[in-house]
Amino acid sequence: MQEVADVKDAARSVWALGDYDAMMRAEGLYEVGARLVRRLGVAAGERVVDVACGTGNATLPAAQAGARVTGVDLSPAMLEGARTRAERAGVAVEWVEGDAEDLPLPDGHADVVLSTFGCMFAPRHEVVADELARVLAPGGRIGLCAWTPDGVFGDFFRTVAGYLPPDPEFVDPPLGWGDEGRVAELFEGTDVTLGFARETWEIAHPSVEAAVACYVDNLGPVVQARTLAEADGRWPALQAELSELFAAQTADDGRVVFPAEYVVITGQRR
């Protein structure tokens, strides 16, 4: 169990690096959380939990719909950014520092459970699925978004992983949440029936250099990869690999434009 705790302590530190909110704003990705809230039909008065909520990915849209929302995240830095965004938006949210594998909420608490590119980064996916189902009330709905392993971000995360220390064997790869068959296995025996859809979000950057900078300056795991690569002389190689990846997505006007594919996982507890 100490090894699991060590992985989570490291994750707190890594996700505090960079400026996640700046990346989300630059790529317009907060709209994906709003899409998910609309898809689930979140209504006023419902109890909603956004798991691994980041800087309020789906939390704020749910609160703006009038729901009673709790945002849970492992990272205090993420929650601080989320609080700032909520204050600016004028919405009330209960922010809780907590673990997707051990949610600090009672059984059957939520009418709706959400996670947008969040719980996919928790280390043990089956434990997470069990927790999501546990806090969901009978008849409650679930909505999750995860990057697909065969989309552009699949290539992106595999590239970055080559410059990070290997995970312990018990850590499941984040992209597993983008595999519909694997997710169906995770929820077996939970009384949650699932449905799947694939969607894309068009991401654009002014240039290859701007695309690379967006991630190496703002996204915690990539900031970490850059720091480690600079220390051992591999930064030029990482920079070249990321540049090549984004150059393949260059439009005629020099912008980097690509459809970022993700899976939308929806379901209901019986």
Summary of the structure (lengths in Angstrom):
residues: 270
radius of gyration: 18.0
end to end distance: 32.3
largest distance: 54.0
contacts: 925
relative contact order: 0.16
helix: 46%
strand: 24%
